[in-house]
């Protein structure tokens, strides 16, 4: 075993793919955990913690994503501006009416690593309908 070395990916040699996921009827948490694995690259054998080895993910039909139980009425989205009286809270139902894309992005971002230099969010593309402008990248469809 003397002389064997561990594999470390380099950003120049990373091969990135594009994946298309239809979110219609899929529970948001299951979708978010699977997408977080793909964005970070943990689903690849070449995963290296300090290198962005993840792939691009396109999510369509974000307005038809499923939520189990009664999360529409009980779960809330909270934000704080930093100013006195700047605390805002709304239910998932109101957030879905406002922007289902932003809600799904927020759920997925919650499952990504918080404080590091690898910006995984830039590889995530979420669309409310079935149309997307990334046909030229020839994304591979994933069913969950």
Helices and strands as residue ranges (DSSP letters): E 18-22, H 28-40, E 56-60, G 62-64, H 71-74, E 76-80, E 87-91, H 92-98, H 100-109, G 120-123, E 124-126, G 135-137, E 140-142
